[in-house]
Amino acid sequence: MGEFDLIERFFKRPPRQANVGVGDDCAVWTPREGHQLALSADMLVEGRHFLSTVNPVHLGHKSLAVNLSDLAACGATPQAFLLSLSLPRVDEDWLSSFTQGLFDLADAHACELIGGDTTQGPLNIAITVMGDVPHGQVILRSHAQVDDDVYVSGFLGDARLALEAFRGAISLHESVFLAARHRLECPVPRVALGQALRGLATAMADISDGLVGDLGHILRSSHVGAEIDVSLARRLMATNALWHCPEDLALNCVFSGGDDYELVFTAPPSKAREVQLAAEMTGTRVTRIGRITAERGLILRDANGLAVTRALFSFDHFA
């Protein structure tokens, strides 16, 4: 099967939103009047971002989910995406499963594939996603204010827990491992919550490399600091495995783990009720974990309010 036959069979679908669909040299997409463009790109590399044994349905889902999560962090609505795919060989069964996961999530968010590229080489998936947001309502990392509350959506740490099990560092009951693995391989992009937080959140980021690091992006961009309650660590896990694990493991998974693709955001205390209503409206759990301070830097505090001296770091591709 040649490159263009592959595109025709697995990736070309009748366009619904774009002026030009897959198959032309360029895709043309017209944003809605009164909206700003929001664009993001992510790359998933075999052996770096996913294991060779991952279910291709899940891989297709995650490839788009990590990009939609970036749009969610800006309060944007997904519209379209480009896919560049490097394949070691043409495996029709693998491609059928991969595109099933990809298009199921794309259809759930009315996000249309409008172009891209394919080539032969090591398995590598690169997606550029495009969305829009009403003019002036984009949520950036740079507007957190002193005394704002700090929140996270959903649950944290389960993806890292699954990774530790894959590495053989810990042993988990099968049901716990499967639940954690699903969180690692099939993250849920919080698109609806991101949109619901427009006008409420002062700053927001998605948690891809770990809460400490991604909250740190907000703090640096906003020139503020934060105090976070680390005693919440076990309550932020979706699985209950960490209730019986050492404290160090719980802290690492929740605060440094990465691959959560939840949202960390700030909002004034006066908006607390509206934040909870946004969470309820979108069916998303939201937890207050701390507050923004004038003093720069991130301080972790235990249940007694004492500073935790243990250093926590997020993932860095080149560290």
Helices and strands as residue ranges (DSSP letters): H 3-6, I 7-11, E 35-45, H 56-74, E 77-87, H 92-108, E 112-120, E 124-134, E 149-153, H 158-166, H 174-185, H 191-196, E 203-207, H 211-222, E 225-229, G 230-232, G 234-236, G 241-244, H 247-251, I 252-256, E 262-267, G 269-271, H 272-282, E 286-293, E 297-301
